[in-house]
């Protein structure tokens, strides 16, 4: 069993937010007339911010929450192990974690929602009307993770070893991406985005095997080894979104579609042309947020086998030449990427890309 408490550092980019704003940085618009220069070096290269003619556009600075707090993570685990015979081991574990005061970028000058029937100017609905969007590094996110883990291992003996592991888990948070723009739909209600993490995988099974073939040991025809890694996992969850700022609340839009039913299809009903029930989702009305939750559609998972065949040839007592034939995605199983999740797209629900097909490579390795 174990328990730990860990602190995180603030990213360098977030620290830079403190200087990437007035009065240290201004955004100025300088215009010149072709053929008749109108720019003045003394006036325009070093403008006076206090001057009423200062050529500044609407400021959209970065900011840092003055309550800059240390993010921290608590982790705990409990494991039970049992040896079976001389070479077998079984382990059953529970692992959990909880993240508090985690960092995320939020547009703290997001405008409030307008009346959809009479949309007023965006600037009049901002918290700080004299500014544009303000991307701020905030420490308000939280997360938790719980997992049941199992491991079955055979230690190397008589030319054979294998390891198999299974994890059943759920990762939940209010935001997963950290950097980039703001990944919140409503900056004033962060808990509305609480849901499965972007990297959440409910079930994952992996196994590896190494087997030294027993025939012709010590002879020229011997020295063959087969090894492989098999990986299976369910897909990550994603959100169905709408393009652009349909809510008319400002920059960094990450707005979700309206949802009228579950949307996930059974596994036997999914195809690359209709991976989820697209009729459950609709484009939002202008001036409104979507009612669809965050990360509610499961994308394709993984079914992958990597195989290698090795032949060791002893040249001298301390020198061995190894031939390797390696195959990634050995069975050439289609590993599909995510479907189109944009409610505005005519291709919504369709999959049009995949991970790599089978890759084969041959190699020689000299060991001494």
KEGUVEX-650635 format. One record per residue (C-alpha): x, y, z; residue number from 1; residue in three letters. Coordinates in pm, 1 decimal, always signed. Each point is the difference from the previous one (the first is absolute). Example, Ala and Ser with C-alpha at 12.3 -4.5 7.8 and 13.67 -1.06 7.14 Angstrom:
<recs>
((+1230.0,-450.0,+780.0),1,ALA),
((+137.0,+344.0,-66.0),2,SER),
</recs>
This chain:
<recs>
((+0.0,+0.0,+0.0),1,UNK),
((+112.7,+356.4,-54.8),2,UNK),
((-107.2,+362.4,+16.4),3,UNK),
((+168.0,+311.5,-136.6),4,UNK),
((-57.4,+374.5,-19.7),5,UNK),
((+165.2,+176.3,-294.5),6,UNK),
((+22.0,+365.1,-100.7),7,UNK),
((+14.9,+123.2,-359.4),8,UNK),
((+189.4,+295.1,-140.9),9,UNK),
((-153.6,+281.4,-199.8),10,UNK),
((+85.8,-24.7,-369.3),11,UNK),
((+243.0,+254.4,-139.7),12,UNK),
((-256.2,+123.8,-251.6),13,UNK),
((-238.8,+88.8,+280.5),14,UNK),
((+272.6,+192.5,+182.6),15,UNK),
((+64.7,+192.6,-319.1),16,UNK),
((-364.0,+112.8,+4.9),17,UNK),
((+99.1,+242.6,+276.7),18,UNK),
((+216.5,+205.8,-236.1),19,UNK),
((-189.7,-52.2,-324.1),20,UNK),
((-252.6,+271.5,+85.1),21,UNK),
((-20.2,+376.9,+51.1),22,UNK),
((+193.3,+204.4,+102.9),23,UNK),
((+283.6,-221.3,-126.1),24,UNK),
((-161.7,-103.1,-327.7),25,UNK),
((-244.9,+189.2,-219.6),26,UNK),
((-168.0,-93.7,-321.5),27,UNK),
((+28.7,+296.5,-236.1),28,UNK),
((-140.8,+46.5,-349.4),29,UNK),
((+236.1,+208.0,-219.3),30,UNK),
((-111.4,+101.9,-349.2),31,UNK),
((+195.7,+164.3,-278.9),32,UNK),
((-95.6,+154.9,-333.8),33,UNK),
((+163.4,-151.2,-307.4),34,UNK),
((+223.6,+255.3,-172.0),35,UNK),
((-36.3,+260.5,+276.2),36,UNK),
((+148.2,-125.2,+328.1),37,UNK),
((-203.8,+108.8,+297.4),38,UNK),
((+177.8,-194.8,+274.5),39,UNK),
((+227.4,+190.5,+235.4),40,UNK),
((+276.6,-194.7,+173.9),41,UNK),
((-1.8,+196.3,+324.8),42,UNK),
((-376.5,+8.0,+25.0),43,UNK),
((-97.2,-343.3,-133.5),44,UNK),
((+289.3,-227.7,+97.7),45,UNK),
((-18.6,+115.5,+362.0),46,UNK),
((-359.4,+120.1,+51.6),47,UNK),
((-124.3,+152.7,+323.2),48,UNK),
((-272.3,-227.1,+140.3),49,UNK),
((-145.7,+299.1,+185.8),50,UNK),
((-54.3,+194.5,-321.7),51,UNK),
((-361.5,+16.4,-120.8),52,UNK),
((+132.2,-72.1,-349.4),53,UNK),
((+180.6,-315.7,+108.7),54,UNK),
((-70.6,-244.4,-287.1),55,UNK),
((-107.5,-291.1,+215.3),56,UNK),
((-260.4,-252.3,-98.4),57,UNK),
((-228.9,-177.1,+246.0),58,UNK),
((+226.6,-166.1,+253.5),59,UNK),
((-25.7,-375.4,+36.6),60,UNK),
((+271.1,-67.1,+257.8),61,UNK),
((+101.6,-315.4,+178.5),62,UNK),
((-35.7,-15.1,+375.4),63,UNK),
((+80.3,-213.8,+300.9),64,UNK),
((-235.5,-63.7,+288.0),65,UNK),
((+142.6,+204.4,+292.9),66,UNK),
((-98.3,-293.0,+221.9),67,UNK),
((+269.9,-204.9,-173.8),68,UNK),
((-6.0,-312.6,+213.6),69,UNK),
((+210.1,-313.9,-11.1),70,UNK),
((-184.5,-281.4,-181.0),71,UNK),
((+30.6,-331.1,+178.3),72,UNK),
((-79.9,-364.8,-59.9),73,UNK),
((-75.6,-271.2,+252.2),74,UNK),
((+63.5,-360.6,-103.8),75,UNK),
((-68.9,-325.3,+180.5),76,UNK),
((+7.0,-371.4,-75.1),77,UNK),
((-55.6,-338.7,+160.1),78,UNK),
((+133.4,-323.2,-154.2),79,UNK),
((-27.4,-368.9,+81.7),80,UNK),
((+249.3,-244.0,-152.2),81,UNK),
((+3.8,-376.8,-8.2),82,UNK),
((+263.5,-236.9,-133.3),83,UNK),
((-128.6,-310.4,-175.2),84,UNK),
((+261.2,-270.2,-16.1),85,UNK),
((+358.0,+98.1,-81.3),86,UNK),
((-42.0,+233.7,-295.2),87,UNK),
((-352.5,+144.0,+1.8),88,UNK),
((-115.6,+319.0,+170.6),89,UNK),
((-347.7,+152.8,+28.0),90,UNK),
((-62.5,+355.4,+120.6),91,UNK),
((-325.1,+185.1,+64.6),92,UNK),
((+13.5,+374.4,+71.7),93,UNK),
((-208.9,+307.7,+59.3),94,UNK),
((+150.2,+338.1,-97.9),95,UNK),
((-146.9,+344.4,+40.1),96,UNK),
((+91.6,+365.9,-20.7),97,UNK),
((-152.6,+342.5,+57.1),98,UNK),
((+123.2,+323.8,-157.3),99,UNK),
((-78.3,+333.6,+164.7),100,UNK),
((+58.1,+362.1,-110.1),101,UNK),
((+114.0,-119.0,-342.0),102,UNK),
((+90.2,+260.7,-260.8),103,UNK),
((-202.1,+81.1,-309.0),104,UNK),
((-37.6,+298.0,-232.8),105,UNK),
((-332.3,+180.6,+19.0),106,UNK),
((-138.7,+304.8,-182.2),107,UNK),
((-87.2,+207.7,+306.5),108,UNK),
((-149.3,+274.3,-219.0),109,UNK),
((-248.0,-223.8,-174.7),110,UNK),
((-320.6,+190.0,-68.6),111,UNK),
((-324.2,-106.3,+162.1),112,UNK),
((-259.2,-169.7,-218.0),113,UNK),
((-221.4,+240.2,-193.8),114,UNK),
((-373.7,-12.7,-46.5),115,UNK),
((-22.7,-223.4,-309.6),116,UNK),
((-290.3,+210.9,-127.0),117,UNK),
((+191.1,+329.3,+30.4),118,UNK),
((+376.6,-50.9,+1.1),119,UNK),
((+176.9,+306.8,+139.6),120,UNK),
((+363.8,+98.7,-77.2),121,UNK),
((+247.9,-243.5,+143.6),122,UNK),
((+214.1,+267.3,+172.3),123,UNK),
((-297.8,+120.2,+204.2),124,UNK),
((-34.9,-345.5,+155.0),125,UNK),
((+361.7,-44.4,+103.9),126,UNK),
((+112.4,+4.1,+361.4),127,UNK),
((+272.6,+250.5,-93.4),128,UNK),
((-156.5,+193.1,-291.4),129,UNK),
((+318.8,+193.4,-81.4),130,UNK),
((+183.3,-320.6,-90.3),131,UNK),
((-39.9,-281.2,-246.7),132,UNK),
((+54.0,-365.1,+90.4),133,UNK),
((+230.6,-55.7,+298.7),134,UNK),
((+158.5,-344.1,+6.9),135,UNK),
((+89.2,-68.7,+361.0),136,UNK),
((+195.7,-275.2,+171.0),137,UNK),
((-228.5,-114.3,+279.3),138,UNK),
((+31.9,-263.3,+271.6),139,UNK),
((-357.6,-119.7,+32.9),140,UNK),
((-9.0,-344.4,-160.5),141,UNK),
((-29.0,-337.7,+171.1),142,UNK),
((+26.1,-364.9,-96.5),143,UNK),
((-31.1,-350.0,+138.5),144,UNK),
((+93.5,-346.8,-119.5),145,UNK),
((-94.7,-345.9,+123.7),146,UNK),
((+123.4,-328.1,-142.9),147,UNK),
((-13.1,-372.2,+58.8),148,UNK),
((+315.8,-162.4,-134.9),149,UNK),
((+94.8,-363.9,-46.8),150,UNK),
((+332.5,-150.9,-106.2),151,UNK),
((+98.2,-357.5,-83.0),152,UNK),
((+368.3,-73.0,-57.8),153,UNK),
((+214.0,-301.4,-82.5),154,UNK),
((+363.9,+54.6,+75.5),155,UNK),
((+243.7,-113.2,-267.8),156,UNK),
((+55.0,-373.6,+28.6),157,UNK),
((+53.0,-275.9,-257.2),158,UNK),
((+11.1,+258.3,-275.8),159,UNK),
((-340.0,+154.2,+72.2),160,UNK),
((-121.9,+312.8,+176.0),161,UNK),
((-320.6,+200.0,-26.1),162,UNK),
((-169.7,+292.6,+165.9),163,UNK),
((-367.8,+97.2,-16.7),164,UNK),
((-164.9,+304.0,+153.2),165,UNK),
((-357.5,+123.1,+15.1),166,UNK),
((-129.1,+338.0,+122.6),167,UNK),
((-359.2,+104.1,+58.5),168,UNK),
((-4.7,+370.5,+82.9),169,UNK),
((-169.7,+336.6,-25.8),170,UNK),
((+170.5,+340.4,-15.9),171,UNK),
((-216.4,+307.5,+68.6),172,UNK),
((+91.7,+368.4,-6.3),173,UNK),
((-122.1,+348.0,-86.1),174,UNK),
((+267.8,+54.5,-268.7),175,UNK),
((+274.3,-217.0,-148.2),176,UNK),
((+199.2,+198.7,-253.6),177,UNK),
((+175.1,+267.6,+202.8),178,UNK),
((+171.5,+205.1,-269.5),179,UNK),
((-139.9,+159.2,-314.1),180,UNK),
((-313.9,+209.8,+18.0),181,UNK),
((-284.5,-36.1,+245.6),182,UNK),
((-172.2,-339.3,-16.6),183,UNK),
((-303.8,+108.4,+201.0),184,UNK),
((-338.2,+72.0,-152.0),185,UNK),
((-111.9,+228.5,+282.2),186,UNK),
((+288.2,+167.9,+184.5),187,UNK),
((-233.4,+91.1,+288.6),188,UNK),
((-116.2,-353.8,+70.7),189,UNK),
((+301.9,-228.1,-24.8),190,UNK),
((-176.6,-287.2,+173.4),191,UNK),
((-232.1,-31.2,-299.7),192,UNK),
((+301.6,-150.1,-179.4),193,UNK),
((+60.8,-269.4,+258.4),194,UNK),
((+2.6,-333.5,-178.0),195,UNK),
((+220.4,-279.1,-125.2),196,UNK),
((+355.5,+112.1,-68.8),197,UNK),
((+116.2,+37.4,-359.3),198,UNK),
((+245.7,-285.3,+65.2),199,UNK),
((-248.0,-223.0,+184.4),200,UNK),
((+21.8,-369.3,-96.6),201,UNK),
((-251.4,-222.2,+178.7),202,UNK),
((+159.2,-333.0,-85.1),203,UNK),
((+349.5,-89.2,-114.5),204,UNK),
((+168.0,-337.9,-39.1),205,UNK),
((+363.6,-48.9,-98.0),206,UNK),
((+210.9,-311.8,-17.6),207,UNK),
((+349.8,-89.2,-109.8),208,UNK),
((+163.7,-333.2,-64.1),209,UNK),
((+353.4,-119.3,-73.7),210,UNK),
((+62.7,-359.7,-105.0),211,UNK),
((+332.8,-153.7,-93.9),212,UNK),
((-82.7,-283.0,-236.1),213,UNK),
((+124.3,-327.9,+145.1),214,UNK),
((+110.8,-179.0,-316.2),215,UNK),
((+365.6,-32.9,-108.0),216,UNK),
((+139.0,+171.9,+306.3),217,UNK),
((+374.1,+43.9,-18.8),218,UNK),
((+0.0,-74.0,-375.2),219,UNK),
((+13.4,+220.2,-307.2),220,UNK),
((-377.6,-31.5,-46.6),221,UNK),
((-71.9,+107.4,+355.7),222,UNK),
((-8.9,+342.5,+159.5),223,UNK),
((-352.1,+99.7,-109.0),224,UNK),
((-217.7,+219.9,+222.8),225,UNK),
((-353.4,+124.7,-50.7),226,UNK),
((-133.8,+295.3,+197.7),227,UNK),
((-314.4,+208.6,-18.5),228,UNK),
((-201.1,+276.6,+163.6),229,UNK),
((-379.3,+10.7,-18.5),230,UNK),
((-192.3,+313.8,+97.8),231,UNK),
((-376.5,+42.4,+26.2),232,UNK),
((-184.2,+298.3,+141.3),233,UNK),
((-330.8,+177.4,-20.9),234,UNK),
((-7.5,+342.1,-162.4),235,UNK),
((+37.8,+343.8,+158.1),236,UNK),
((-310.6,+218.5,+44.8),237,UNK),
((-48.8,+319.2,-202.2),238,UNK),
((-248.8,+285.8,-23.2),239,UNK),
((-230.8,+85.5,-289.2),240,UNK),
((+64.9,+367.5,-70.6),241,UNK),
((-123.3,+284.5,-217.2),242,UNK),
((+228.9,+213.8,-212.3),243,UNK),
((+80.4,+355.4,+96.6),244,UNK),
((-152.9,+222.7,+264.2),245,UNK),
((-368.3,-89.0,-31.9),246,UNK),
((-66.3,+129.9,+352.4),247,UNK),
((+147.5,+341.1,-87.5),248,UNK),
((+208.1,+22.2,+318.2),249,UNK),
((+349.1,+69.3,-138.4),250,UNK),
((+319.7,-175.2,-93.3),251,UNK),
((+132.8,-349.2,+72.0),252,UNK),
((-333.1,-163.3,-79.2),253,UNK),
((-36.5,-362.4,+103.5),254,UNK),
((-374.0,-36.3,-21.1),255,UNK),
((-194.6,-322.3,-4.7),256,UNK),
((-300.0,-103.4,-204.3),257,UNK),
((-353.6,-55.1,+127.0),258,UNK),
((-75.2,-358.2,+95.2),259,UNK),
((-341.8,-166.2,-8.5),260,UNK),
((+95.8,-365.5,+61.4),261,UNK),
((+301.5,-208.4,+103.4),262,UNK),
((+170.9,-15.8,-339.0),263,UNK),
((+225.0,-302.0,+59.0),264,UNK),
((-75.2,-299.6,-217.6),265,UNK),
((+54.3,-361.3,+101.3),266,UNK),
((+330.4,-140.5,-122.6),267,UNK),
((-161.3,-221.8,-262.4),268,UNK),
((-191.2,+298.9,-144.3),269,UNK),
((+302.4,+226.5,-48.3),270,UNK),
((+141.4,+51.2,-349.4),271,UNK),
((+256.1,+241.9,-140.9),272,UNK),
((-286.8,+189.3,-168.1),273,UNK),
((-212.8,+20.4,+316.1),274,UNK),
((+203.6,-51.0,+312.8),275,UNK),
((-252.7,+162.3,+230.7),276,UNK),
((-363.8,+108.2,-24.4),277,UNK),
((+35.1,+342.0,-159.3),278,UNK),
((-372.6,+76.1,+20.1),279,UNK),
((+43.1,+42.2,+376.7),280,UNK),
((+202.0,+317.8,-52.9),281,UNK),
((-95.2,+336.0,-146.2),282,UNK),
((+161.3,+338.6,-59.3),283,UNK),
((-76.6,+243.7,+280.4),284,UNK),
((-211.0,+311.1,-40.4),285,UNK),
((+202.4,+322.2,-27.2),286,UNK),
((+53.1,+152.9,+342.2),287,UNK),
((-22.9,-329.6,+192.2),288,UNK),
((+228.9,-269.1,+136.1),289,UNK),
((-51.8,-362.6,-95.5),290,UNK),
((-151.5,-234.9,+256.2),291,UNK),
((+218.7,-294.9,-103.8),292,UNK),
((+241.0,-118.8,+267.1),293,UNK),
((+376.0,-11.7,-24.5),294,UNK),
((+162.2,-317.8,-131.9),295,UNK),
((-313.2,-206.3,-55.4),296,UNK),
((+84.4,-182.3,-324.7),297,UNK),
((+245.9,-289.0,-1.2),298,UNK),
((+239.1,-9.0,-295.3),299,UNK),
((+162.9,-319.2,-138.6),300,UNK),
((+233.8,-188.6,+227.6),301,UNK),
((+308.6,-209.5,-69.7),302,UNK),
((+52.6,-358.5,-116.3),303,UNK),
((+366.8,-38.5,-78.6),304,UNK),
((+258.6,-279.0,-21.3),305,UNK),
((+374.3,+56.1,-37.0),306,UNK),
((+208.8,-309.4,-78.6),307,UNK),
((+371.7,-58.0,-37.7),308,UNK),
((+201.1,-302.9,-109.6),309,UNK),
((+366.3,-19.3,+103.8),310,UNK),
((+281.8,-230.2,-106.4),311,UNK),
((+322.9,+2.1,+202.2),312,UNK),
((+311.2,-142.4,-167.9),313,UNK),
((+307.3,-42.0,+219.7),314,UNK),
((+310.6,+110.3,-190.5),315,UNK),
((+242.9,-18.8,+290.2),316,UNK),
((-38.6,-56.8,+369.6),317,UNK),
((-57.9,+372.1,+61.6),318,UNK),
((-138.8,+102.2,-340.7),319,UNK),
((-355.4,-66.5,-122.5),320,UNK),
((-170.3,+108.3,-321.4),321,UNK),
((-372.5,+53.3,+42.6),322,UNK),
((-249.6,+11.4,-287.1),323,UNK),
((-328.6,+174.8,+83.2),324,UNK),
((-328.6,+5.2,-191.0),325,UNK),
((-246.7,+237.6,+165.7),326,UNK),
((-365.1,+61.4,-84.4),327,UNK),
((-209.2,+282.3,+147.9),328,UNK),
((-376.3,-52.0,-26.4),329,UNK),
((+82.4,-355.3,-104.7),330,UNK),
((-355.0,-96.8,-103.1),331,UNK),
((-46.5,+328.7,-189.4),332,UNK),
((-306.9,+74.5,+208.4),333,UNK),
((-165.7,+331.8,-82.8),334,UNK),
((+66.7,+244.0,+285.1),335,UNK),
((-247.5,+279.3,-65.3),336,UNK),
((+38.7,+359.1,+116.3),337,UNK),
((-281.6,+210.2,+144.7),338,UNK),
((-311.7,+72.5,-205.8),339,UNK),
((-95.9,+353.9,-98.0),340,UNK),
((-151.8,+149.0,+316.2),341,UNK),
((-99.0,+341.2,-136.8),342,UNK),
((-376.2,+47.3,-12.1),343,UNK),
((+43.1,+255.7,-281.8),344,UNK),
((+177.7,-249.2,-224.6),345,UNK),
((-169.0,-193.2,-276.2),346,UNK),
((+228.7,-290.7,+95.0),347,UNK),
((-102.1,-16.2,+366.1),348,UNK),
((+29.6,-352.0,+138.3),349,UNK),
((+222.2,-118.3,-286.4),350,UNK),
((+354.5,-137.8,+35.3),351,UNK),
((+238.1,+86.3,-280.7),352,UNK),
((+344.5,-76.6,+144.3),353,UNK),
((+183.1,-275.5,+185.0),354,UNK),
((+325.8,-74.3,+173.2),355,UNK),
((+284.3,-170.7,-185.3),356,UNK),
((-59.7,-328.1,-179.4),357,UNK),
((+244.6,-287.0,+51.3),358,UNK),
((+364.3,+110.2,+4.5),359,UNK),
((+274.4,-258.6,-52.3),360,UNK),
((+372.6,+42.1,+48.1),361,UNK),
((+308.3,-219.0,-17.0),362,UNK),
((+319.1,+61.0,+194.0),363,UNK),
((+337.8,-146.4,+86.7),364,UNK),
((+149.1,+54.3,+342.7),365,UNK),
((+355.2,-82.3,+109.6),366,UNK),
((+33.4,-75.6,+370.1),367,UNK),
((+338.1,-22.8,+164.7),368,UNK),
</recs>
